[in-house]
Amino acid sequence: MATPSQLNQGTLQIDWSGLSEWQSQQLMRAMAYCQKHGWQVILIDEQQSRELDSVMSLFQLTITQQAITKRIWLITGELPTVSLPFKAAANAREALVAFSRHYLFLARQIKQSNEFNDEAEAKRRMKANVKAAADLLVLYHESELWLEV
């Protein structure tokens, strides 16, 4: 995984000293995910991004890839890190529903594919995706978390 100093080499500057250990870890995971996909993060929308310490971090990012700029939602934490197009959700709360559906889609894909030689690993991954989907719906319905949204 990249270090904070390696991640600051683009146009995005992050004040790592102001972040908790959890925030730093999740931001590094998010940035590493973007790097893996060939995306350069140019903006993190702090007003739309959300975090529930030790559970999940949800980022609204503006990225560039091959001179094309677009916005995405990206989720990390105690669940698989994935991204969705910005148009998948109007706000952070709705993004949780979109990610929940996406995790269920991923679980169905695993069930239908022959990609895994190890049946136990396939079941583990399916369970992880179904659990992530269910957990996000619980968070969506926790009204106290969304008072300012």
C-alpha positions in Angstrom: 0.0 0.0 0.0 1.2 3.5 -0.8 2.4 5.8 2.0 0.9 9.3 2.6 3.9 11.0 1.0 3.6 8.9 -2.1 -0.1 9.7 -2.4 0.5 13.5 -2.1 2.5 13.5 -5.4 -0.5 14.4 -7.6 -2.6 17.6 -7.7 -4.5 16.6 -4.5 -2.9 17.7 -1.3 -4.0 16.0 1.9 -3.3 17.2 5.5 -2.5 13.7 6.9 -1.7 15.2 10.3 -5.3 16.1 10.9 -6.6 12.6 10.3 -7.2 9.8 12.8 -5.5 6.4 12.2 -8.8 5.0 10.8 -9.2 7.9 8.4 -5.6 7.6 7.2 -6.0 3.9 6.6 -9.3 4.3 4.7 -8.0 7.2 2.6 -4.9 5.2 1.7 -7.1 2.2 0.7 -9.2 4.5 -1.4 -6.2 6.1 -3.1 -4.6 2.7 -3.7 -7.8 1.4 -5.3 -7.9 4.5 -7.6 -4.2 4.0 -8.5 -4.9 0.3 -9.3 -7.6 1.4 -11.7 -5.4 4.1 -13.3 -7.4 7.0 -11.8 -5.8 10.1 -10.3 -7.9 11.7 -7.5 -8.1 15.4 -7.9 -10.8 16.2 -5.4 -12.4 14.7 -2.3 -15.8 16.2 -1.6 -15.7 16.4 2.2 -19.3 17.6 2.5 -20.6 14.5 0.7 -18.1 12.0 2.0 -19.1 10.2 5.2 -17.4 7.9 7.7 -18.5 5.7 10.5 -15.3 5.0 12.4 -14.2 1.4 12.4 -17.0 0.4 10.1 -16.9 2.2 6.7 -15.8 5.3 4.9 -17.7 6.6 1.9 -16.0 9.0 -0.4 -17.3 11.2 -3.2 -14.2 11.7 -5.5 -13.4 13.6 -8.6 -11.0 11.6 -10.7 -9.2 11.8 -14.0 -8.3 9.0 -16.3 -6.8 9.5 -19.7 -7.7 13.3 -19.6 -11.4 12.5 -18.8 -12.7 13.9 -15.5 -15.6 12.2 -13.7 -17.0 11.9 -10.2 -17.5 8.6 -8.4 -18.6 7.1 -5.1 -16.0 4.9 -3.4 -16.6 2.8 -0.2 -13.9 1.2 2.1 -13.8 -0.1 5.6 -14.8 -3.5 7.0 -16.2 -4.5 3.6 -14.9 -4.9 0.1 -13.6 -1.6 -1.5 -15.6 -0.8 -4.6 -16.7 2.2 -6.6 -19.8 3.3 -8.4 -20.4 6.1 -10.9 -21.6 9.4 -9.3 -24.9 9.1 -11.1 -25.7 6.0 -9.1 -26.8 8.1 -6.1 -27.7 11.7 -5.4 -26.2 11.8 -2.0 -24.2 9.8 0.5 -27.3 8.1 2.1 -28.6 7.0 -1.3 -25.1 5.8 -2.1 -25.3 3.2 0.7 -28.4 1.7 -1.1 -26.6 1.7 -4.4 -23.5 0.0 -2.9 -25.8 -2.5 -1.1 -27.3 -3.5 -4.5 -23.8 -3.7 -6.0 -22.6 -6.1 -3.3 -25.7 -8.3 -3.9 -24.8 -8.2 -7.6 -21.2 -9.2 -6.9 -22.5 -12.1 -4.7 -24.7 -13.4 -7.5 -21.8 -13.1 -10.0 -19.6 -15.2 -7.7 -22.4 -17.8 -7.3 -22.9 -18.1 -11.1 -19.2 -18.1 -12.1 -16.8 -20.9 -12.2 -13.9 -18.5 -11.4 -13.1 -20.0 -8.1 -11.4 -23.4 -7.9 -11.9 -23.4 -4.1 -15.6 -23.7 -3.3 -15.0 -22.6 0.3 -13.3 -19.3 -0.9 -16.3 -18.7 -3.3 -18.7 -19.1 -0.4 -16.6 -16.9 1.9 -16.6 -14.1 -0.7 -20.4 -14.5 -1.4 -21.1 -14.3 2.3 -18.9 -11.2 2.7 -20.7 -9.4 -0.1 -24.2 -10.3 1.2 -23.2 -9.2 4.8 -21.8 -5.9 3.4 -25.1 -5.4 1.5 -27.2 -6.0 4.6 -25.0 -3.9 6.9 -25.3 -0.9 4.5 -29.1 -1.1 4.5 -29.0 -1.1 8.3 -26.9 2.1 8.2 -29.2 3.6 5.6 -32.2 3.2 8.0 -30.4 4.7 11.0 -32.0 8.2 10.9 -29.7 9.6 13.5 -26.7 9.2 11.2 -28.3 11.3 8.5 -29.7 14.3 10.4 -27.6 16.8 8.4 -28.1 15.1 5.0 
